[in-house]
Amino acid sequence: MSEDDSSSLARKAYHTVTPGSHMRPDSEMDSIGWTMFLILVVLLVPFLPFIAIVYVLSKVFGYLNAQRGPSP
């Protein structure tokens, strides 16, 4: 069976009642997505120093706990 036979068989087996859609740029949804991204960036950037401090402190305490060893 060649590729032409398999592709024509697939086209025969593919039945739909809706017409195929044509891809086009969706600038409206693109602008909404960029707006949401920018709002999240504006809201989260002020929290980055606090997130970094919590991350560093958790690593330091984890290291100190591992150095101390298990408690008896």
N, C-alpha and C positions, 0 to 999 in steps of 0.2 A: 504494500500500500504506500503510495507516495504522499508527499505533503499536500499536494493539490487535492487529492481524494479526501484526506482527513479534514482539510479546511472547508471543502464544500459540504462534507457530511455535517460538520459543526454548524454551518450556516443553515442547513436544512433543519437541523434539530432545534435551532434557536428561534422560538416563536414569541412574539410580544404583541400586545395590543396598543402600546404607546409608541409614538415615533421616537427615533433616536435624538438625543440632545446634542447640541453643538457646544463645545467648550468656548467660553469667552471670558475675558477678564471681568472680575466682579469688583469694581472700584468702591462701591458703596460698603460692602462687607469688609473690604480691605481697610478702608478708613476707620471703620468701627473697631476693627482688631488693633490697629495702630494706636487708636485713642485709648483703648483699654490697657494696652501695654504701657503707654506713657503714664497713665494714671497709677498703675501698679509700681512703676519705677519711682515716681514722685513720692508715693506713700512708703515704699520699702527702703529707699536710700537713707533716710534719716535713722532707720533702725539697724543699719549695717554695723556701726561701731558696737552697739550693744550685743548683736549676734556674734560678732568676732570676740568680744570679751567673754561671753558665756562659753564659746567654743574653746578658747584658750584655757580658761579656768577648768573646764571639764577635762581637758587633756592633761593639765598639770596635776589635778587631783587624782586622776587615773594613774599617772606615772608614780606619784608619791604613794598611792595605795599599793601598787605592784611592788615598789621597793620595800615597803614595810612587811609585806608577806601576809600569809593568812594568820588570823588571830587564833590563839589557843582556846 
